[in-house]
Amino acid sequence: MLHCLLFLCIILWDCPTSTSTLLAPEPDENSLISYKPYFSKKLFNYTIHKDRDVMFSCNVKQLGSFNVGWVKADSKAIQAIGQHVITHNPRVSVSGDFNTTFNLHIASVTQEDVGQYMCQINTNPMIYQSSWLTVQVPPDFDVIGTTGDLTTREHEDTARFTCRAHGIPAPSIQWKREGGMRIRARMGTNNRMVDQVDGENLIIHRVRREDMGAYLCIANNEVPPAVSKRIYLYVQFPPSIIDGSTLLGSSTGKDVTLKCIVESYPTAFIVWTHHDRVLHNDGHTYLIEETPISMYTIVSRLTIKNYQDKHSGSYKCKGENSLGKIDSSFRVYTTEVPLPKYEIIKTPREREEKPEKQVKEQILERVKTTVKQEVQNTIEIVEQLNKEWTEKKTNVAPTGILGFNSAASQIQTSYLVVLFVFISFYF
């Protein structure tokens, strides 16, 4: 009996292709059709994210003996009649009082659920309402259409990246460089440094070592979550060494460190030599450490422990990969140990204050110097006068000479007396 009813329903509910809503006229109390059913509310269109639930609600009045059914218009598949679910889709269910309210539920919607849904009443002619379901799908990458990691040769190759993604609505594509670094991208006929590139394609002409690194393809259509794909660009080139200090002097007993910065890809094998003898990291005499600072740069350090004269001479840092090799020379020499210099530093007060004894000695020395100078001057004057008197050959020459000598002796004695009195008084 149920199968016959379903067959009859399918015949009677041939779904129209129009998206319009066919409503019964509003009932009129004086009209002959006042007891026919009608829709009391309109259906709404829904836009929903994938994997979420949706509910269509159909409200009718004066249903009487008529039935309400749900049909998916594009496939003409009956979803439910009244309180009975017809479809075999386990995600579809119904609810309501099944007299004035008929709800159709679809759980965890997918792209297959997109389309027009109709609430029908099997009157003659049939009346119905329709609602559109749009399912938004977050972006996902097209694995086949998206470029993988690239390996190129420096100054020779052009890197071409392609990134494709699908989703509803269609996602937009942006390229960024990991770590916030800028992209040297082809813009028209020129290369420019930019923060991001829009579009599926990213082109870098004549790649350089600075272009090496991770590039992010970001797909976004405002339906969370946005997705990103990391694509690496590898740039191959032979080793090169960045110039640094190549002449170092050290006194014996100290540690000496030589630094060698090597750029290469693939990564270079680095060795240190002393007078062409390969050095090993023995931890006692020599300590060798390597520190990578980028995808293509390594800092190698050679530390000579407890440096002695025998460690002086020529050292070499050598780097080699499959594309070439290079070396850089260093020279280490022994320097003399400077003797320490000591200086007595006095405070400002100490510099201003002088010992009492030192002050007296300075005054006495000045007085002695002054008296001695004056006595010497007096003697010279007397000698000059005696000389002049002798030349005149007068009769009083002896007396004069003796007089002058006596005068000089008295003057000298006077100065000595003055000096004695001064010293006695002061000290």
BELDA-V830935 format. One record per residue. N is the residue number from 0. RES is the residue in one letter. SS is DSSP state (A for helix, B for strand, O for the rest). Layout:
# BELDA-V830935
n-><N;N>
res-><RES;RES>
ss-><SS;SS>
This chain:
# BELDA-V830935
n-><0;1;2;3;4;5;6;7;8;9;10;11;12;13;14;15;16;17;18;19;20;21;22;23;24;25;26;27;28;29;30;31;32;33;34;35;36;37;38;39;40;41;42;43;44;45;46;47;48;49;50;51;52;53;54;55;56;57;58;59;60;61;62;63;64;65;66;67;68;69;70;71;72;73;74;75;76;77;78;79;80;81;82;83;84;85;86;87;88;89;90;91;92;93;94;95;96;97;98;99;100;101;102;103;104;105;106;107;108;109;110;111;112;113;114;115;116;117;118;119;120;121;122;123;124;125;126;127;128;129;130;131;132;133;134;135;136;137;138;139;140;141;142;143;144;145;146;147;148;149;150;151;152;153;154;155;156;157;158;159;160;161;162;163;164;165;166;167;168;169;170;171;172;173;174;175;176;177;178;179;180;181;182;183;184;185;186;187;188;189;190;191;192;193;194;195;196;197;198;199;200;201;202;203;204;205;206;207;208;209;210;211;212;213;214;215;216;217;218;219;220;221;222;223;224;225;226;227;228;229;230;231;232;233;234;235;236;237;238;239;240;241;242;243;244;245;246;247;248;249;250;251;252;253;254;255;256;257;258;259;260;261;262;263;264;265;266;267;268;269;270;271;272;273;274;275;276;277;278;279;280;281;282;283;284;285;286;287;288;289;290;291;292;293;294;295;296;297;298;299;300;301;302;303;304;305;306;307;308;309;310;311;312;313;314;315;316;317;318;319;320;321;322;323;324;325;326;327;328;329;330;331;332;333;334;335;336;337;338;339;340;341;342;343;344;345;346;347;348;349;350;351;352;353;354;355;356;357;358;359;360;361;362;363;364;365;366;367;368;369;370;371;372;373;374;375;376;377;378;379;380;381;382;383;384;385;386;387;388;389;390;391;392;393;394;395;396;397;398;399;400;401;402;403;404;405;406;407;408;409;410;411;412;413;414;415;416;417;418;419;420;421;422;423;424;425;426>
res-><M;L;H;C;L;L;F;L;C;I;I;L;W;D;C;P;T;S;T;S;T;L;L;A;P;E;P;D;E;N;S;L;I;S;Y;K;P;Y;F;S;K;K;L;F;N;Y;T;I;H;K;D;R;D;V;M;F;S;C;N;V;K;Q;L;G;S;F;N;V;G;W;V;K;A;D;S;K;A;I;Q;A;I;G;Q;H;V;I;T;H;N;P;R;V;S;V;S;G;D;F;N;T;T;F;N;L;H;I;A;S;V;T;Q;E;D;V;G;Q;Y;M;C;Q;I;N;T;N;P;M;I;Y;Q;S;S;W;L;T;V;Q;V;P;P;D;F;D;V;I;G;T;T;G;D;L;T;T;R;E;H;E;D;T;A;R;F;T;C;R;A;H;G;I;P;A;P;S;I;Q;W;K;R;E;G;G;M;R;I;R;A;R;M;G;T;N;N;R;M;V;D;Q;V;D;G;E;N;L;I;I;H;R;V;R;R;E;D;M;G;A;Y;L;C;I;A;N;N;E;V;P;P;A;V;S;K;R;I;Y;L;Y;V;Q;F;P;P;S;I;I;D;G;S;T;L;L;G;S;S;T;G;K;D;V;T;L;K;C;I;V;E;S;Y;P;T;A;F;I;V;W;T;H;H;D;R;V;L;H;N;D;G;H;T;Y;L;I;E;E;T;P;I;S;M;Y;T;I;V;S;R;L;T;I;K;N;Y;Q;D;K;H;S;G;S;Y;K;C;K;G;E;N;S;L;G;K;I;D;S;S;F;R;V;Y;T;T;E;V;P;L;P;K;Y;E;I;I;K;T;P;R;E;R;E;E;K;P;E;K;Q;V;K;E;Q;I;L;E;R;V;K;T;T;V;K;Q;E;V;Q;N;T;I;E;I;V;E;Q;L;N;K;E;W;T;E;K;K;T;N;V;A;P;T;G;I;L;G;F;N;S;A;A;S;Q;I;Q;T;S;Y;L;V;V;L;F;V;F;I;S;F;Y;F>
ss-><O;A;A;A;A;A;A;A;A;A;A;A;O;O;O;O;O;O;O;O;O;B;O;O;O;O;O;O;O;O;O;O;O;O;O;O;O;B;B;O;O;O;O;O;O;B;B;B;B;O;O;O;O;B;B;B;B;B;B;B;B;O;O;O;O;O;O;B;B;B;B;B;O;O;O;O;B;B;B;B;B;O;O;B;B;O;O;O;O;O;O;B;B;B;B;O;O;O;O;O;B;B;B;B;B;B;O;O;O;O;A;A;A;O;B;B;B;B;B;B;B;O;O;O;O;O;B;B;B;B;B;B;B;B;B;B;B;B;B;B;B;O;O;O;O;O;O;O;O;B;B;B;B;O;O;O;O;O;B;B;B;B;O;O;B;B;B;B;O;O;O;B;B;B;B;B;B;A;A;A;O;O;B;B;B;B;B;O;O;B;B;B;B;B;O;B;B;B;O;O;B;B;B;B;O;O;O;O;A;A;A;O;B;B;B;B;B;B;B;B;O;O;O;O;O;O;B;B;B;B;B;B;B;B;B;B;B;B;B;B;B;B;O;O;O;O;B;B;B;B;O;O;O;O;O;B;B;B;B;B;B;B;B;B;B;O;O;O;B;B;B;B;B;B;O;O;B;B;O;O;O;O;O;O;O;B;B;B;B;B;B;B;O;O;O;O;B;B;B;B;B;B;B;B;O;O;O;O;A;A;A;O;B;B;B;B;B;B;B;B;B;O;O;B;B;B;B;B;B;B;B;B;B;B;O;O;O;O;O;O;O;O;O;O;O;O;O;A;A;A;A;A;O;O;O;A;A;A;A;A;A;A;A;A;A;A;A;A;A;A;A;A;A;A;A;A;A;A;A;A;A;A;A;A;A;A;A;A;A;A;A;A;O;O;O;O;A;A;A;A;A;A;A;A;A;A;A;A;A;A;A;A;A;A;A;A;A;A;A;A;A;A;A;A;A;A;O>
